[in-house]
Amino acid sequence: QKTIARSVAFVPQEPAHLFPFTSFEIVLMGRFPHHSRTTFGAFGWEDQEDLRVAEQAMATMGVLHLAHRSVGEVSSGERQRVLIARALAQDPRILLLDEPTAFLDLNHQVEICTVLHRMNQTSGLTVIWVSHDLNLASQYCDRLLLLAKGRRSFRLEQRRWRQFAQQGLRDRDIEARVTSRHRVTDAVSF
């Protein structure tokens, strides 16, 4: 489990926060898999490296200024960026995101997608992203896997997707062409 937790990070669509943790404390939780058990069976305290990594993750997501604010006091877009920063602080090789841009305004959607795309291109982070927004996914993802009724319906490379877009087809036209008789219910992008 520990090896998996060091390699794969997950960002839920809408997590429940029962306690008024600060944004920095939430991000610091991403360092949990990097701690070893002490002789007393408890987990070790964070060290300077953990603090540095958490700060860097917050800076990457543009939320360092929220470090001392309760996660319950920030906007939904800011909270989503804090959760992504927590996942980045985990230092994973694979990042799984469930609808990271749902319920966000266009500016926050673009900011999040731009950062994730840049991290994929510069650090080799594998990003697997579930989205219902085919237009947004097509702008930032190399491959799209369309699902219908929970099953693989169609896989599309970015260049082919752009060919559809250049032909002036709307999302529903593309969905109809690539899925034939099935309605697309989800898109998993990576």
Salt bridges, closest charged atoms under 4 A:
GLU49 OE2 - ARG52 NH2 2.74
ASP50 OD1 - ARG31 NE 2.96
ASP50 OD2 - HIS35 NE2 3.02
GLU99 OE2 - HIS132 NE2 2.82
ASP105 OD1 - HIS108 ND1 3.08
GLU111 OE1 - ARG81 NH1 3.11
GLU157 OE2 - ARG155 NH2 3.37
ASP173 OD2 - ARG170 NH2 3.60
ASP186 OD1 - HIS132 NE2 3.01
